[in-house]
Amino acid sequence: MKQSGSNQPIYDARQLGAGKMTLLGFQHLFAMFGATILVPVITGLSVSATLLFAGLGTLIFHLCSKFKVPAFLGSSFAFLGGYAAVSQMGMDSYGLTLQQALPYACIGVFCAGLVYFILAGLFAAFGAKKVMKFFPPVVTGPIIIAIGLTLSGSAIQNCAQNWWIALLAVAIIVVCNIWGKGMIKIVPILLGVLGSYIVAACFGLADFSGVKDAAWVGLPFQWGNTAFAVFKNPNWSLIVAAIIAIVPISLATMVEHIGDMCAISSTVGINYLEEPGLHRTLMGDGLATALASLFGAPANTTYGENTGVLNITKVFDPRVIRLAAVFAIVLSFCPKFAALIGAMPAATIGGVSLVLYGMISAVGIRNLIENQVDFTESRNLIIAALILVLAIGIKYGANDAISIGFTSLSGLAVAALAGIILNAILPGKDYDFGKNATGDMAVNFGSTRDPEKKAD
């Protein structure tokens, strides 16, 4: 066991033993599960395929990042608008069913995943210092704040199903994390999920009828739902439209990726932007997204929920994340388990999400603070204000997205584009990547580390 900059213990998974590592792996699995399966539920994609490629995508990411970064990849919410736009276009203009139109959207997501390789190449060719000038804290900080706030709506909606169950989950997490000892302090999220779920089941608030009917073993995806099925009788016009509609969304998700890498770096105390480097992590994220989309699973993204778990547990060993990925892969072949998790009350998921989504926004706030962003400067105020208002306003507006020709952009995508463009054209840019080690790593949720002290 070693100490972090905040004098809180950091646990090495090798010292915990196989049993405790297994519990930690399941905690990471549960942390990402609710949000990850929500995307296929909303879009109509396969839940089992989503689990399979969340696991495989995470392992691919770890391979590309030299097995150093403790990140878990789950379903990206940023592409929801793209899936909806292409699916509606396929049904309205080309007479397709939803299941026939979704593979076309997956082709668009595949191309979006390839865009990651372009930015990764820029990082490799020019270095982080030059490229990061376009992604300063005044841009990434508000975007990260907006990510947590836009997700907060779903957390509140889930909590509203039964506030007592949701608050029980929150209470268990808080009590275990603040006053818990030993292993209890390390797995508060898992205990919050299990405790709230069990109480809900005892009061008849969980419907297990689907669990009884589900098979024990089954394939995670069907060939007809994959992107490959499109080319049996392709509609090239819809393919082009799908690519145009979805590829721009990758700009928002790449900024989100950079923010997540900054957050993980500061939480762990290791600058992953330098080693293994953003070019490697971006390549892993893009490859995972491209592969998942080919087989009818949602786009992947690094998960802030799991970063929150890292901060709470202080167990930063990437092997725990890989263990969670293996669990996701194994469970993707078990429809009965997916049904069991699907029976979890929405209020339980909502209660856990209240904590985890709040931590995501906290990442953005600390991003701005640790980089000492000067909001007496009008340019910084304008950039931050427009990012927040566009992201949240469009998300909770009447249409949830803005349509521009064939393209339907989510609030996060519009906000990211606006922030990047405004930062590039407005005078007064003063961000110098590499000058402030703590600032470059953006955030440390619980640290009072000296901002000028380089992380160990």
C-alpha positions in Angstrom: 0.0 0.0 0.0 1.3 3.5 -0.8 0.1 7.0 -0.2 -1.4 9.5 -2.6 -0.8 13.3 -2.6 -3.8 13.7 -0.3 -2.4 11.2 2.2 -5.2 8.7 1.3 -4.2 5.1 0.9 -3.7 3.8 -2.7 -4.2 0.0 -2.9 -2.1 -2.3 -5.2 -4.4 -5.1 -6.4 -1.5 -7.5 -6.0 -1.7 -7.0 -2.2 -5.5 -7.6 -2.1 -5.6 -11.2 -3.3 -7.7 -12.9 -5.9 -11.0 -12.7 -4.0 -10.9 -9.0 -3.4 -9.7 -8.3 -6.9 -12.8 -10.2 -8.2 -15.0 -8.0 -6.1 -13.3 -4.9 -7.4 -13.7 -6.2 -11.0 -17.5 -6.7 -10.4 -17.7 -3.2 -8.9 -16.3 -1.7 -12.1 -18.7 -3.9 -14.1 -21.7 -2.6 -12.1 -20.4 1.0 -12.3 -20.5 1.0 -16.1 -23.4 -1.5 -16.6 -26.4 0.8 -16.1 -25.2 3.5 -18.5 -23.8 1.0 -21.0 -27.0 -1.0 -21.5 -29.1 2.2 -21.6 -27.7 3.1 -25.0 -28.9 -0.1 -26.8 -32.2 0.1 -24.9 -32.7 3.6 -26.3 -31.4 2.8 -29.9 -32.6 -0.7 -30.4 -29.1 -2.2 -30.6 -28.3 -5.6 -28.9 -27.6 -5.4 -25.2 -25.6 -8.6 -25.3 -23.5 -7.3 -28.2 -23.0 -4.1 -26.3 -21.6 -6.0 -23.3 -19.3 -8.2 -25.5 -17.7 -5.2 -27.3 -17.5 -3.1 -24.2 -15.3 -5.9 -22.8 -13.4 -6.5 -26.0 -13.0 -2.8 -26.6 -11.6 -2.3 -23.2 -9.0 -5.0 -23.7 -8.1 -3.5 -27.1 -7.7 -0.1 -25.5 -5.4 -1.6 -22.9 -3.3 -3.3 -25.6 -2.9 -0.1 -27.5 -2.0 1.9 -24.4 0.7 -0.6 -23.3 -1.5 -2.0 -20.5 -0.8 1.1 -18.4 -4.1 3.1 -18.3 -6.9 2.0 -15.9 -9.8 2.9 -18.2 -13.0 1.1 -19.0 -14.8 1.6 -22.3 -18.6 1.5 -22.4 -21.4 2.8 -24.6 -21.1 6.4 -25.8 -24.2 8.7 -25.3 -22.8 11.2 -27.7 -23.9 9.2 -30.8 -27.5 8.8 -29.7 -28.6 11.7 -31.9 -26.8 10.1 -34.9 -28.4 6.7 -34.4 -31.8 8.4 -34.2 -31.3 10.6 -37.2 -30.1 7.8 -39.5 -32.7 5.3 -38.3 -35.5 7.8 -38.9 -34.1 8.7 -42.3 -33.9 5.0 -43.3 -37.5 4.4 -42.2 -39.1 7.6 -43.6 -37.1 8.0 -46.9 -36.2 4.4 -47.8 -39.0 2.3 -46.2 -36.7 0.3 -44.0 -37.6 -1.1 -40.6 -35.6 0.0 -37.5 -33.5 -3.1 -37.5 -32.7 -2.7 -41.2 -31.8 1.0 -40.7 -29.6 0.6 -37.6 -26.7 -1.2 -39.5 -26.4 1.9 -41.7 -25.9 4.1 -38.6 -23.3 1.6 -37.5 -21.4 2.2 -40.8 -21.4 6.0 -39.9 -20.1 5.2 -36.4 -17.4 3.0 -37.9 -16.1 5.9 -40.0 -16.3 8.1 -36.9 -14.0 5.6 -35.2 -11.5 6.0 -38.0 -11.4 9.7 -37.4 -9.7 9.0 -34.1 -6.7 7.7 -36.0 -6.3 11.0 -37.8 -6.1 12.9 -34.5 -3.8 10.2 -33.1 -1.6 10.7 -36.1 -1.4 14.4 -35.4 -0.4 13.8 -31.8 2.3 11.3 -32.9 3.6 13.6 -35.7 3.5 17.0 -34.0 3.4 16.1 -30.3 0.9 16.9 -27.6 2.1 20.5 -27.0 1.1 21.7 -30.5 -2.2 19.8 -30.8 -3.4 20.5 -27.3 -3.4 24.2 -28.1 -6.7 23.5 -29.7 -8.0 21.7 -26.6 -7.2 24.0 -23.7 -8.8 23.7 -20.2 -11.2 26.6 -21.1 -12.7 24.2 -23.7 -12.3 20.8 -22.1 -13.3 21.9 -18.6 -16.8 23.2 -19.5 -17.3 20.2 -21.9 -16.6 17.8 -19.0 -18.9 19.8 -16.8 -21.6 19.6 -19.5 -21.2 15.9 -19.9 -22.1 15.3 -16.2 -24.9 17.8 -16.3 -26.5 16.4 -19.5 -26.3 12.9 -18.0 -27.9 14.1 -14.8 -31.3 14.2 -16.3 -31.4 10.5 -16.8 -30.2 10.0 -13.2 -33.1 12.1 -11.9 -35.6 10.4 -14.1 -34.5 7.0 -12.8 -34.5 8.2 -9.2 -38.1 9.5 -9.7 -39.3 5.9 -10.1 -38.7 5.5 -6.4 -36.8 8.1 -4.5 -36.5 6.0 -1.3 -34.7 3.2 -3.2 -32.5 5.8 -4.9 -31.6 7.6 -1.7 -30.9 4.2 0.0 -28.3 3.5 -2.7 -26.7 7.0 -2.2 -26.7 6.6 1.6 -25.0 3.2 1.4 -22.3 4.6 -0.9 -21.7 7.6 1.3 -21.6 5.6 4.6 -19.3 2.9 3.2 -17.0 5.4 1.6 -16.8 7.8 4.6 -17.0 5.5 7.6 -16.3 2.1 6.1 -13.2 0.1 7.0 -11.1 -2.2 4.9 -12.8 -3.8 2.0 -16.1 -2.1 2.7 -14.4 1.3 2.0 -13.1 -0.1 -1.3 -16.4 -1.4 -2.8 -19.0 1.2 -1.9 -20.5 1.4 -5.4 -21.1 -2.4 -5.5 -22.5 -2.4 -2.0 -24.8 0.5 -2.9 -26.1 -1.4 -5.9 -26.6 -4.7 -4.1 -28.1 -3.2 -1.0 -30.6 -1.1 -2.9 -31.4 -3.9 -5.3 -32.1 -6.4 -2.5 -34.3 -4.1 -0.5 -36.3 -3.2 -3.7 -36.7 -7.0 -4.4 -37.9 -7.6 -0.9 -40.6 -5.0 -1.4 -41.6 -6.4 -4.7 -40.2 -3.5 -6.7 -38.2 -5.7 -9.1 -39.8 -7.7 -12.0 -38.0 -11.1 -12.4 -40.4 -12.5 -15.0 -37.8 -11.9 -17.8 -35.1 -13.7 -15.9 -37.2 -16.9 -15.7 -37.8 -16.9 -19.5 -34.2 -16.1 -20.5 -31.8 -18.8 -21.7 -28.6 -19.5 -19.8 -26.4 -19.4 -22.9 -26.8 -17.5 -26.2 -24.9 -15.7 -28.9 -24.4 -12.0 -28.2 -25.3 -10.8 -31.7 -27.0 -11.9 -34.9 -25.4 -11.5 -38.3 -28.4 -9.6 -39.8 -27.9 -6.8 -37.2 -24.2 -6.2 -38.1 -22.9 -3.5 -40.5 -21.8 -6.3 -42.8 -25.4 -7.2 -43.5 -25.9 -3.9 -45.3 -23.6 -4.9 -48.2 -25.8 -7.8 -49.2 -28.1 -5.2 -50.9 -26.6 -1.8 -50.1 -28.3 1.5 -50.4 -25.3 3.7 -51.1 -27.3 7.0 -50.7 -28.2 6.1 -47.2 -24.6 5.0 -46.5 -23.3 8.4 -47.5 -26.0 10.2 -45.5 -25.2 8.1 -42.4 -21.5 8.9 -42.7 -22.2 12.7 -43.1 -24.6 12.6 -40.2 -22.4 10.8 -37.7 -18.7 11.5 -38.4 -18.9 15.1 -37.0 -20.0 13.7 -33.6 -16.5 12.2 -33.3 -15.1 15.8 -32.6 -17.1 15.9 -29.4 -16.2 12.4 -28.3 -12.5 13.0 -28.9 -12.6 16.1 -26.7 -14.4 13.9 -24.1 -11.6 11.3 -24.5 -8.9 13.9 -23.8 -10.8 15.1 -20.8 -11.2 11.6 -19.5 -7.5 10.9 -19.9 -6.7 14.1 -18.0 -9.1 13.0 -15.2 -7.7 9.5 -15.0 -4.1 10.9 -15.1 -4.7 13.2 -12.2 -6.7 10.7 -10.2 -3.9 8.1 -10.4 -1.1 10.7 -10.2 0.6 9.6 -13.5 0.6 11.7 -16.7 -0.8 9.3 -19.2 -0.9 12.1 -21.8 2.9 11.8 -22.0 3.2 8.0 -21.5 1.8 6.0 -23.1 0.6 9.1 -24.9 -2.7 10.4 -26.2 -1.9 9.0 -29.7 -2.0 5.5 -28.2 -5.1 6.0 -26.1 -7.0 7.7 -29.0 -6.0 4.9 -31.3 -7.3 2.3 -28.8 -10.6 4.2 -28.3 -11.1 4.6 -32.1 -10.3 1.0 -32.8 -12.7 -0.2 -30.1 -15.5 2.0 -31.5 -14.9 0.9 -35.1 -14.9 -2.8 -34.2 -18.0 -2.5 -32.0 -19.9 -0.7 -34.8 -19.2 -3.4 -37.3 -20.9 -6.0 -35.2 -24.0 -3.9 -34.3 -22.8 -2.6 -30.9 -22.7 1.1 -29.9 -19.7 3.3 -30.1 -17.3 3.1 -27.2 -15.9 5.8 -25.0 -13.8 5.9 -21.8 -16.2 5.9 -18.9 -16.2 8.7 -16.2 -18.2 6.3 -14.0 -15.2 4.0 -13.7 -12.9 7.0 -13.1 -15.2 7.8 -10.1 -14.7 4.3 -8.8 -11.0 4.6 -9.1 -11.1 7.8 -7.0 -13.3 6.2 -4.4 -11.4 2.9 -4.1 -7.8 4.2 -4.6 -7.1 0.9 -6.5 -5.5 2.0 -9.7 -4.2 -1.3 -11.0 -5.3 -1.7 -14.6 -5.6 -5.5 -14.1 -8.8 -4.9 -12.1 -10.3 -3.0 -15.1 -9.2 -5.9 -17.4 -10.9 -8.3 -15.0 -14.1 -6.3 -15.3 -13.8 -6.5 -19.1 -13.4 -10.3 -19.0 -16.6 -10.4 -16.8 -18.4 -8.3 -19.4 -17.4 -10.7 -22.2 -18.4 -13.8 -20.3 -21.7 -12.4 -19.2 -22.5 -11.3 -22.8 -23.0 -15.0 -23.6 -25.5 -15.3 -20.7 -28.9 -13.8 -21.6 -30.2 -14.8 -18.1 -27.6 -12.6 -16.4 -28.5 -9.7 -18.7 -32.1 -10.2 -17.8 -31.2 -10.2 -14.1 -29.4 -6.9 -14.4 -32.2 -5.6 -16.6 -34.6 -6.3 -13.7 -32.6 -4.0 -11.5 -34.9 -1.1 -10.5 -34.3 2.1 -12.4 -34.2 3.9 -9.0 -31.1 1.9 -8.0 -29.3 2.9 -11.1 -30.4 6.4 -10.6 -29.1 6.6 -7.1 -25.7 5.3 -8.1 -25.7 7.7 -11.1 -26.3 10.7 -8.9 -22.9 10.1 -7.3 -21.0 9.1 -10.4 -22.4 11.7 -12.8 -21.8 14.4 -10.2 -18.2 13.3 -10.1 -17.9 13.8 -13.8 -18.9 17.4 -13.5 -16.5 17.8 -10.6 -13.8 16.7 -13.0 -14.5 19.7 -15.2 -14.6 22.1 -12.3 -11.2 21.0 -11.0 -9.9 21.2 -14.5 -10.6 24.9 -14.5 -9.3 25.4 -11.0 -6.1 23.6 -11.3 -5.3 25.3 -14.6 -6.1 28.6 -13.0 -8.3 29.7 -15.9 -8.9 33.4 -15.7 -12.6 34.2 -16.0 -11.9 37.9 -15.7 -10.9 37.6 -19.4 -13.9 38.1 -21.6 -12.8 35.5 -24.1 -12.7 32.8 -21.5 -16.2 33.7 -20.2 -17.6 33.7 -23.7 -16.1 30.3 -24.6 -17.2 28.6 -21.3 -20.7 30.2 -21.4 -21.5 29.1 -24.9 -20.2 25.6 -24.4 -22.4 25.1 -21.3 -25.5 26.8 -22.7 -25.3 25.0 -26.1 -24.6 21.5 -24.6 -27.3 21.7 -21.9 -29.8 23.9 -23.9 -29.8 21.6 -26.9 -29.9 18.5 -24.8 -33.0 19.6 -22.9 -34.5 21.6 -25.7 -37.5 20.5 -27.8 -35.5 18.4 -30.3 -32.5 17.2 -28.3 -30.3 17.9 -31.3 -29.7 20.4 -34.1 -30.3 19.3 -37.7 -28.0 20.8 -40.4 -28.8 19.3 -43.7 -28.2 15.5 -43.4 -26.4 16.1 -40.1 -28.0 15.9 -36.7 -25.6 17.2 -34.0 -26.1 16.6 -30.3 -25.6 19.4 -27.9 -22.2 18.1 -26.9 -21.1 18.0 -30.5 -22.3 21.5 -31.2 -20.7 22.7 -27.9 -17.4 21.1 -28.7 -17.2 22.6 -32.2 -18.2 26.0 -30.9 -15.5 25.9 -28.1 -12.7 24.7 -30.4 -13.5 27.3 -33.1 -13.9 30.2 -30.7 -10.7 29.3 -28.9 -8.9 29.2 -32.2 -10.1 32.6 -33.5 -10.4 34.7 -30.4 -7.3 36.6 -29.4 -5.7 36.1 -26.0 -4.8 32.3 -26.1 -2.4 31.7 -23.2 -2.5 27.9 -22.6 0.9 26.3 -22.7 0.6 22.5 -22.5 3.5 21.0 -20.4 4.0 24.1 -18.2 1.9 22.9 -15.3 2.0 19.2 -14.6 -1.0 19.2 -12.3 -3.0 21.4 -14.6 -2.2 19.2 -17.6 -3.6 16.2 -15.8 -6.6 18.4 -15.2 -8.2 17.1 -12.0 -7.6 15.2 -8.8 -10.9 14.6 -7.1 -9.7 14.3 -3.6 -6.2 15.7 -3.6 -4.7 18.8 -2.0 -1.5 18.3 -3.8 0.7 21.4 -4.5 -0.3 22.5 -8.0 3.4 23.1 -8.9 4.6 19.8 -7.6 5.1 17.2 -10.3 3.2 14.0 -9.8 5.2 11.0 -8.8 
